[in-house]
């Protein structure tokens, strides 16, 4: 878990260049909400769900130092992340991941450094308003790219702990109305475990999804993965 003082420091640093940002997914918000109820499912059920390409790669603008994204509000200019340039502390820049046509949102990773420790966060940019929505991570790295439900009512994402094997977090966000941009994305439910890591998630419909999990075990000198599948259904 991030040290609180470092988290506050990097949060202020990361978003100083643009105050038009809302952060969702904090642990204290999820703690007040119902937990996901997971029941056993099967590989056959998981494999029967087709894989969909969530992201497209639109034309980007800018130069070696800047990243420019065309939105309906105009051009959004951001500092581009360059791994080997500028080793100073603070905000390091953005890395573009792709565009969600179903959500009309861009996905980026923001990178920052505090006390010689690197951190990342996932940021969604609304193509219509150019507003940023940062998804808070439970660890040092950013969460995995969120997966939209079929009708675009929810987002599910996960995080596997780097230094704690067989440990993971799953978060679900509800997608609201663009008439209220400050609450367009809100926390819905979560699940955390120290029994397995997440390999993948597929939506069955707008209220249920299947999680593919793996648990690493020792078999003599070798390490083997045991796979299991779980069905999660969202409550009204």
C-alpha positions as CSV (number, residue, x, y, z in Angstrom):
1,X,0.0,0.0,0.0
2,X,1.3,3.4,-0.8
3,X,2.6,5.5,2.0
4,X,0.0,8.3,2.6
5,X,2.4,11.2,2.5
6,X,3.9,10.0,-0.7
7,X,0.5,9.5,-2.3
8,X,-0.6,13.0,-1.5
9,X,2.7,14.5,-2.8
10,X,2.6,12.7,-6.1
11,X,-1.2,13.3,-6.5
12,X,-0.7,17.0,-6.3
13,X,2.3,16.9,-8.6
14,X,0.7,14.7,-11.2
15,X,-2.3,16.8,-11.8
16,X,-0.9,20.3,-11.3
17,X,-0.8,21.0,-15.0
18,X,-4.6,20.6,-15.4
19,X,-7.1,21.0,-12.6
20,X,-9.9,19.6,-14.7
21,X,-9.7,16.2,-13.1
22,X,-11.8,13.9,-10.9
23,X,-10.2,11.0,-9.1
24,X,-12.3,7.9,-8.4
25,X,-11.6,4.4,-7.0
26,X,-10.2,5.3,-3.5
27,X,-10.2,2.4,-1.1
28,X,-12.3,4.3,1.5
29,X,-15.1,4.8,-1.0
30,X,-15.1,1.1,-1.9
31,X,-15.0,0.1,1.7
32,X,-18.5,1.7,2.3
33,X,-20.0,-0.2,-0.7
34,X,-21.1,-3.9,-1.1
35,X,-18.4,-6.4,-2.0
36,X,-18.7,-8.5,-5.2
37,X,-20.1,-11.9,-4.6
38,X,-18.0,-14.4,-6.7
39,X,-19.2,-18.0,-7.3
40,X,-17.4,-20.8,-9.2
41,X,-17.7,-20.8,-13.0
42,X,-16.0,-22.8,-15.8
43,X,-13.3,-22.3,-18.4
44,X,-15.8,-23.4,-21.1
45,X,-18.2,-20.5,-20.1
46,X,-15.3,-18.0,-20.0
47,X,-13.9,-19.2,-23.4
48,X,-17.4,-19.0,-25.0
49,X,-17.4,-15.2,-24.6
50,X,-15.7,-13.6,-27.7
51,X,-12.8,-11.3,-27.1
52,X,-13.6,-7.7,-28.2
53,X,-11.2,-5.0,-29.2
54,X,-11.9,-2.2,-26.8
55,X,-9.5,0.4,-28.1
56,X,-8.7,2.1,-31.3
57,X,-5.6,4.1,-32.1
58,X,-6.5,7.6,-33.5
59,X,-4.0,10.0,-34.9
60,X,-2.1,11.8,-32.3
61,X,-0.4,15.2,-32.5
62,X,2.4,16.9,-30.7
63,X,6.2,16.6,-30.7
64,X,9.0,14.9,-28.8
65,X,8.1,16.7,-25.6
66,X,4.3,17.1,-25.8
67,X,1.3,14.9,-26.5
68,X,-1.7,16.5,-28.2
69,X,-5.2,14.8,-28.3
70,X,-8.0,16.2,-30.4
71,X,-11.2,16.3,-28.4
72,X,-14.6,17.9,-29.1
73,X,-13.5,20.7,-26.8
74,X,-10.4,21.4,-28.9
75,X,-6.8,20.2,-28.7
76,X,-5.7,18.9,-25.3
77,X,-2.0,19.4,-24.8
78,X,-0.1,17.2,-22.3
79,X,3.4,16.5,-21.3
80,X,4.7,13.4,-23.0
81,X,6.3,10.7,-20.9
82,X,9.9,9.9,-21.8
83,X,11.4,7.2,-19.6
84,X,15.1,8.1,-20.0
85,X,14.6,11.9,-19.9
86,X,14.6,14.1,-16.8
87,X,15.3,12.0,-13.8
88,X,14.0,14.7,-11.4
89,X,11.3,14.0,-8.9
90,X,7.6,14.9,-9.6
91,X,5.3,14.5,-12.6
92,X,7.0,12.7,-15.5
93,X,4.3,12.9,-18.2
94,X,1.5,10.9,-20.0
95,X,1.7,7.8,-22.1
96,X,-1.2,7.2,-24.6
97,X,-3.0,3.8,-24.5
98,X,-5.8,4.2,-26.9
99,X,-9.4,5.4,-27.5
100,X,-12.6,3.7,-26.3
101,X,-15.2,4.3,-29.1
102,X,-18.0,2.8,-27.0
103,X,-17.3,5.3,-24.2
104,X,-16.0,8.2,-26.2
105,X,-13.0,8.3,-23.9
106,X,-9.2,8.3,-24.3
107,X,-7.1,6.2,-22.0
108,X,-3.6,7.3,-20.8
109,X,-1.1,6.4,-18.1
110,X,0.4,9.1,-16.0
111,X,3.8,8.6,-14.5
112,X,5.4,10.4,-11.6
113,X,8.2,9.9,-9.1
114,X,8.5,10.7,-5.3
115,X,11.3,9.8,-3.0
116,X,13.0,7.9,-5.9
117,X,10.0,5.6,-6.2
118,X,8.0,5.5,-9.5
119,X,4.2,5.5,-9.6
120,X,1.7,5.3,-12.3
121,X,-2.1,5.9,-12.6
122,X,-4.6,5.3,-15.3
123,X,-6.5,8.4,-16.6
124,X,-9.5,8.5,-18.8
125,X,-10.2,11.7,-20.8
126,X,-13.8,12.4,-21.9
127,X,-13.7,13.2,-25.6
128,X,-16.8,15.4,-25.3
129,X,-15.7,17.6,-22.3
130,X,-11.9,17.0,-22.2
131,X,-12.4,16.3,-18.5
132,X,-9.9,13.8,-16.9
133,X,-10.9,10.9,-14.7
134,X,-8.1,9.3,-12.8
135,X,-8.6,5.8,-11.4
136,X,-6.8,5.5,-8.1
137,X,-4.5,2.5,-7.8
138,X,-4.2,0.4,-4.7
139,X,-0.5,-0.1,-5.5
140,X,2.5,1.6,-7.1
141,X,1.6,0.8,-10.7
142,X,-1.6,1.8,-12.5
143,X,-4.6,-0.5,-12.6
144,X,-5.2,-2.5,-15.8
145,X,-7.2,-0.9,-18.6
146,X,-10.9,-0.9,-17.6
147,X,-13.3,-3.1,-19.5
148,X,-16.6,-1.6,-20.5
149,X,-19.8,-3.6,-20.0
150,X,-21.7,-4.4,-23.3
151,X,-24.1,-1.5,-23.1
152,X,-21.6,0.9,-21.5
153,X,-23.2,1.1,-18.0
154,X,-20.2,-0.1,-16.0
155,X,-16.4,-0.4,-16.1
156,X,-14.5,-3.3,-14.4
157,X,-10.7,-3.2,-13.8
158,X,-8.2,-5.1,-11.8
159,X,-4.8,-4.8,-10.1
160,X,-2.4,-7.6,-9.3
161,X,0.0,-6.9,-6.5
162,X,3.6,-6.9,-7.8
163,X,5.3,-8.0,-4.5
164,X,2.5,-10.2,-3.2
165,X,1.9,-13.2,-5.4
166,X,-1.7,-14.5,-5.6
167,X,-3.1,-11.2,-4.5
168,X,-5.4,-8.9,-6.5
169,X,-8.1,-6.2,-6.4
170,X,-11.1,-5.9,-8.7
171,X,-13.0,-2.6,-8.9
172,X,-16.3,-1.8,-10.7
173,X,-17.3,1.8,-11.6
174,X,-20.8,2.9,-12.6
175,X,-21.1,5.2,-15.7
176,X,-23.6,8.0,-15.1
177,X,-24.9,10.9,-17.1
178,X,-22.6,13.4,-19.0
179,X,-25.0,16.1,-17.8
180,X,-23.2,15.7,-14.4
181,X,-19.5,15.4,-15.4
182,X,-18.3,15.4,-11.8
183,X,-20.1,12.2,-11.1
184,X,-19.9,10.6,-14.5
185,X,-17.9,7.7,-13.0
186,X,-18.6,6.5,-9.5
187,X,-17.6,3.5,-7.4
188,X,-20.0,0.6,-7.5
189,X,-18.4,-2.5,-5.9
190,X,-15.1,-4.2,-5.3
191,X,-13.3,-7.4,-4.4
192,X,-9.9,-8.1,-2.9
193,X,-8.2,-11.4,-2.2
194,X,-4.8,-12.9,-1.3
195,X,-5.7,-16.3,-2.9
196,X,-5.2,-15.6,-6.6
197,X,-4.2,-13.1,-9.3
198,X,-6.5,-12.0,-12.2
199,X,-5.6,-13.3,-15.6
200,X,-8.6,-11.7,-17.4
201,X,-12.2,-10.5,-17.2
202,X,-15.0,-10.9,-19.7
203,X,-18.5,-9.4,-19.4
204,X,-21.5,-11.8,-19.9
205,X,-24.0,-8.9,-19.9
206,X,-24.4,-5.5,-18.3
207,X,-24.7,-6.9,-14.8
208,X,-22.4,-10.0,-14.7
209,X,-18.9,-10.9,-15.7
210,X,-16.5,-13.9,-15.4
211,X,-13.0,-13.6,-13.9
212,X,-10.2,-15.9,-15.0
213,X,-7.8,-16.3,-12.0
214,X,-4.4,-18.1,-11.4
215,X,-2.7,-19.2,-8.2
216,X,1.0,-19.9,-8.4
217,X,2.0,-23.0,-6.4
218,X,5.3,-24.9,-5.9
219,X,5.6,-28.4,-7.3
220,X,9.0,-29.6,-6.1
221,X,11.4,-27.1,-7.6
222,X,9.0,-26.0,-10.3
223,X,6.3,-23.3,-10.1
224,X,3.0,-24.1,-11.6
225,X,-0.2,-22.1,-12.1
226,X,-3.6,-23.4,-11.1
227,X,-6.5,-21.7,-12.9
228,X,-10.0,-21.1,-11.7
229,X,-13.0,-19.1,-12.9
230,X,-15.6,-17.1,-11.0
231,X,-18.8,-15.4,-11.9
232,X,-19.6,-12.0,-10.4
233,X,-23.1,-10.4,-10.5
234,X,-23.7,-6.8,-9.7
235,X,-26.5,-5.9,-7.3
236,X,-29.1,-3.3,-8.4
